[in-house]
Amino acid sequence: MQTVDTTPNPLEKSIDLTVAQDWVAAEMDTRLKKLSKRVKVDGFRPGKVPMRIVAQQYGGQVEQEVLGDALGQKFGEAVREQKLKVAGYPRFAAKQVEGSNQYEFTATFEVYPEITLGDFSSATVTRPVSAVTDADVDRTIDVLRKQRTTFKPADKAAAAGDLVSINYVGRIDGVAFEGGTAENYRFVLGEGRLLKDFEDAVTGLKKGESKTFPLAFPEDYHGKDVAGKTAEFEIALNEVSEPVLPEVDAEFAKSIGVADGDVAKMREEVKQNLEREMKKRIGGRLKEQVMQALLDTTKIDVPRVLVAAEIEQLRERARQDLQTRGMAAKDIPLPADLFEEQAKRRVTLGLILAELVQVQQLTAKPEQVRAIVDEYAQSFEQPEEVVKWYYAEPARLADVESLALEDNVVEWMLGQVKVTDEAVDFTTLMGNN
């Protein structure tokens, strides 16, 4: 059984396999006899079906099963003998050989590539350096305050940020249209829930005042019946309520989880949360650059069968994502080439990472996994329950182990590549600017 290259694909190989016809016939006879004891055929009692009829009805199926089992066994022996690392499943093709007393097949398959890790010292990584300031804490607390905004009635003209209640009627060519009428409709001015021209018309009105104005709906407006048309609206302002932000006091601290209401402790917890997010963001940027450095410095061929499998996984995730968004995934084409580049990158990176982890012994240690779980759990009110949740399911823990392994790779790579530190303020790092 000789292995040969069969295509320009350097990872594709083939092996010729043979199975003796006499052996197949004998094995078929054994299996058909066993089958005859349990098959049901009209006109015969169970176990009394003649072998001739059993062979007629099930002979082809049994022959395929016997050949499949034999080829699988012989293929396994061949690749073990030649120490081949097979990727995916082989394709078996029958060979037509006149006068032979053997079944002859060619098994075509791909193997994993031999990986020679590149020279990482030629790669450069930029490491963000940042710090959480008091101003960053103040901005975050302001966001938390706005999330807890309440409103109180005010005798004033409606302005951005105010909660207003209005009645309105919209007409096109003098006829009220569906969805264009409401009473006591409440919304916050400036949040963009309604068309800007509509909100502009409400702005400046006081309680009890009315206004009539034209409104042109955009051509791409979601309401197809009115898209591109101009309506005349009558609005009446029922009430204006101005926003009230909570004071930064003990009650506010308690509302965001500081049980004793200590404001200083609250600020410290906010700072610690921001520092965790900052660390995560810096780690993400470093990881992205390190992974790209691995791809840039180590060039390998990848098995097409693995790329094809990854494409199917990505397509399935895309289908599930579409379904969660309320779309009919079956009606949206998802061609394989749409995912091919991403799939090839993921497979390539996975193979390189596996080689690096093995060569440099970078596997995740239990204490590393626990440290990641503990750190993640700190952002929850009951950290110990989160820890139990992770350790209750091996699959969840496996995801954390993968993160720990990637952290090991990043840490090791930072000792190999050229690292340049770059000062970045917190807001820019977090992508808020």
Buried (B, 14 or more C-beta within 10 A) or exposed (E): BEBEEEEEEEBBBBBBBBBEEEEBEEBBEEBBEEBBEEBEBEEBEEEEBEEEBBBEBBEEEBBEBBBEEBBBEBBEEBBEEEEBEBBBEBEBEEEEEEEEEBBBBBBBBBBBBEBEBBEBEEBEBBBBEBEBBEEBBEBBBEEBBEEEEEBEEBEEBBBEBBBBBBBBBBBBEEEEBEEBBEEEBEBBBEEEEBBEBBBEBBBEBEBEEEBEBEBEBEEEBEEEEBEEBEBBBBBBBBBBBBBEBBEBEBEBBBBBEBEEBBBEEBBEBBBEBBBBBBEEBBBEBBBEBBBBBBBEBBEBBBBBBBBBBBBEEBBEEBBEEBEEEEEEBEEEEBEEEBBBEEBBBBBBBEBBBEBBBEEBEBEBEEEBBBBBBBEBBEEEEEBEEBBEEBBEEEEEBEEBBEBBBBBBBBEBBBEBBEBEEEEBBBBEBBEEE
